[in-house]
Amino acid sequence: MAVKLADLEKHPTIRAYVQQADANLAAMGFTEHGFRHISLVSSIARNILLRLGHAERQAELAAIAGYVHDVGNCVGRVNHGAAGALLVEPVLRELGMPPEETALVLSAVGNHEEEVGEPVNAVAAALILADKSDVHRTRVRNPEISTFDIHDRVNYAVNKSFLDVDEKQRLITLNISIETEYTPIMDYFEIFLDRMLMCRRAAAYLGCQFKLKINDVLLL
C-alpha cells in the first residue's frame, strides 16, 4: 500500500521530532511551529495541487511534505530544510515509500526556506505557498503585547488569512486581514517580502500568478 499522511501523523519518530523542533523554536523566541502549523500547511499544500488539477497521489505527497517540512528545527534553525530532509528519509524508507516518491518529498522539504529554497517541482511549489501563507495571531506565543518584537506584532495583527486558488484564472491570492492598531502594513513587507517573492516564483512554477491582498487592497 502507498504511504499516506496518516502514516506520518502517527509515527512516533516524526511526532518526537515535531515536538522537539517546536520546543527549540519556543526557546529561541520564534512563533509556533508545532502540530497546528504543520497540519495546516499539509492541508493547504494538498488542496493547492488538487484545485489545480494535479493527480491525487501528487497531492498526497505534498501533504506529507507539508507535515514533515519543519522537523529539521529539532537539530537547529539554520538550514533546517536540509536537516529535515535527512531526518525524514529513513522514516519514509522504513514505511516503504518508493525512492522516486521519497525524492520528491525530500526535495520539497529541502527547498521550503526562502533563504536557500526554490520551487523545483510541483510538490515543492505547493509546500512553499502553503508554508508562507500561515501568518496568524494564533502563532504568537508571547502573552505580553508590550514586549512583542516585529514578528510577534505582525502575526498578532493578522486576524484572518486565506490562500485562494482560482483554477480557471490560474490565480493564487493570499488574502490577509490586518488590525493596523497593532502594526502598520509596512511592517508585514519588512519581514515577509522575501517570502512573498518566493510565493510568486512558486505560483509561476504551477502556471499561476500570485497576488497579495491586505485589507482588501491589492498590494502585490
N, C-alpha and C positions, 0 to 999 in steps of 0.2 A: 504493500500500500504506500501511496505517496505521503511524504512527511507534510503535516499540516501545522497551522499556527497553534492549535490546541496542544500539540506535542511539545512545543517550546514553552507554552504557558505553564505547563505542569512539570517541566523538567527541573529537578532540584538544583542542578548546577547553574542554570540560567537564572533561576529565582535568587539564588545566593549572590550571583554577580550583580544583578539589578539592585538588590538591597544594599550591597556594599558600595556600588557606584553612587547611588543616591546619598548614602551616608557620607561618603567622601566629599561630594559636592556641597552638602549641607555644612560640613565643617569648614569648607572654603568660602562659604557665603553665597553660593550660587542658588538660583531658583530651582524649583522642584524638577527632578529628572527621574522620578520613580515610576511606579506602575500606572499612575494616571496618565503621565506624559506618553509613555511607550505604547499604551493601549490605544490612546487617541491617534498617535502617529500611525500605528499599524492599520487602524480602521480607515483613516483618510487616504493612506497610500493605496490600499486595496481599491477604495472607491474611485480614485482618480483613474486608475487603469481600466476598471470596469466601465466607467462612464465614457471613456474614450474608445471603447470597443476592443480592448485587448483581451487575450484569452484568460479564462478563469484561473488557469494554473499560474500564469504570469502574475496575475493579481494576488494570488495566494503567496507567491514568493515575495512580492512587495510587502505584504502584511507581515510575513516572517521577518524580513529585513527591518521593518519598522519596529517590531517588538524587541529586537536584539541590538539595535543600532548604537545604543549608549553604554553597553556593558563594559567597554574599554575604560570607562571612567573609574572602574574598580582598580585599575592599575595606575592611572594618572590622567590629568586633564589634557595635557599636550599630546597631540596625535592619538587621541582616544579612538578615532575611527579605525586606524590601522591596528591598534592594540585589540580592539573589539573583534575585528575580523579574525585575528589569530586565535582569540579565545573561543569564538563561536565554531570555527571549523571542526574541531574534534567532536563537538556535540552533534553537529549535523551529520558527520560521518558515522557516529555511533547510532544515530537514528535511521541510517540507511538512505540518506538523500543522495541521488546520483551526482557525480562530480560536476556535470555541466550546470545543474541547478545550484549546487553549493557555490560554484564560481560566481554565479550571478548575485547571490545573496552577499557573498564576501565583497564583491566589487561595489555593491551599493553601500554596505556598512563602511567600507574604507574610503568612500568618496562623499560622505554627507557633511563634512566640515567645510565651512566657507573659506577657511584659510588655505586648504590644500585640495578640496574636492572638486569634481566635475561630473556632470550628468553623462556618464559613459555608456549607459543603456537605459531602457525604459524603467526598469526596477529602481535604478539609482535616481533617475529623474523624479519619479513618484515619491521616493523617500525624502529627497531634498525639499520638495514642495510641502509635503506633509509636516516635516520637522520644523521648517522655518515659519510655518503658519500658526504654530501653537504659541501665541502670545496672549496671556490672560492673567487676571489678578489671582486666580486660584494657584498660580505657580509661585507666588510670593510667600516665603516662609517667615520673614521678619515681621513681627506683630507691631513694631513701633514705627509708625509713619514718619515721625520726626527724624528717624535715623536712616531712612531709605537712601540707597545710592541710586544712580540713574537707572540701572536695570530694574531695581525694585519699583521705582516711580513709574516707569513706562509700563511694566507688566501690570501693576496695580491699577493704573489708569484705564486699562483696556477691560471693559465690562462685557464685550461681545466680539468674537472673531469667527469668521466663517469663510472657508475656501469653496468658492462656487465654480463648478466646472460646466461650461456650456459646450457640449459636444458638437452642436450644429455650427456655432460660430467659431469653434476651436479657440475658445477664450477661457482662461483661468483667472479668476479675480479673487483677491484676498480682501474681504470686507471687514473693516475694523471700526469699532465704536470706542472712542477715547473720551474720558471725562477730563477736560482740559484744566479743571481746577487742581488736579494732581500733577499734571505735567503738560508742557506745551507740545504740540505735534512735532515740532522741530527736534525734540529730544528723541523721538522714535527714529527719525532719519539718522541722527548722530550715531546711534548704536546698531541700527539694523539695516543701513543702506547696503552693505556688502551682502547681507542675506537676501535682500530683495533683488539685487542684481543676479545673484546665484539662482534665485527662483525664475528670473527671466530666461536665463540660459536653459534651465531645466524644462520650462514650458516650451521653449523653442525646439528642444530635442523631441518633445512629444508632438510637434507640429502645431503648437498653440502660441497665442500671445499671452503675456502675463500683465495683469493690471492690479493696481493697489488703490483701494478706496478707503479713506479715513473720514468718518462722519459724513458719509455720502458725497464726498468730494474726491474726484479722480485725481490722484497725485502722481501716478507712475503708469 
